Amino acid sequence: MHAVIQTGGKQYRVAQGDKLRVERLDAAEGEQVDLSEVLLVSDGDDVKVGTPRVDGASVQARVVTHGRGKKIEIMKFRRRKHHQKRTGHRQNYTELEITGISA
């Protein structure tokens, strides 16, 4: 059984036991989180597609850890103009472990 969920403006295909990194959630480590934005639920040949969400479906997950991703270097450069700008960015994330899918 797998599902497609939406969180943080992105969509993820998940199954029970999967671990994934999503945009930072306001939940403590070890806490259970209920993700209700379920777009699709599939159990073999039985597929439920939402318009836009599947009614009554939810995905249960456990917060494993919080962290920050790898640093991304941003370099802006204009030739012959004596202009250079260098910055960086590290995105916060929450690592989840999917514990159950209910349709």
C-alpha positions, -999 to +999 in steps of 0.1 A: +000+000+000+013+034-009+001+070-010+010+104-024+010+132+002+016+169+000+035+189+026+056+220+023+045+227-012+059+194-025+045+159-032+059+127-020+051+090-027+053+071+005+048+036+018+048+022+053+084+021+068+098+048+044+119+076+057+118+109+040+130+145+045+103+172+043+102+209+049+105+217+086+074+208+107+065+222+141+067+189+160+092+176+186+115+146+179+097+113+186+062+129+182+035+114+160+024+136+131-009+131+111-005+142+075-040+147+061-032+162+026-034+128+009-038+131-029-038+094-039-041+060-021-033+027-038-036-008-025-028-031-055-055-027-080-077-005-057-067+031-065-084+061-049-076+095-065-087+127-048-102+158-062-079+173-049-077+153-017-090+118-008-118+122+018-110+105+052-075+094+042-045+102+063-009+092+068+007+087+102+044+094+107+069+097+135+094+126+136+129+111+136+150+142+137+154+178+126+183+192+107+198+214+081+207+204+045+239+209+027+251+244+019+242+258-015+266+284-029+251+313-048+274+334-070+263+365-089+288+379-113+286+407-139+315+408-163+334+441-168+313+458-141+335+451-110+305+433-094+306+400-075+283+387-048+286+354-030+260+340-006+249+306+007+218+289+019+210+259+041+174+246+042+159+233+074+142+199+072+124+173+093+130+136+088+099+115+090+093+077+093+060+066+079+042+044+104+008+039+088-016+047+059-053+048+065-078+052+037 
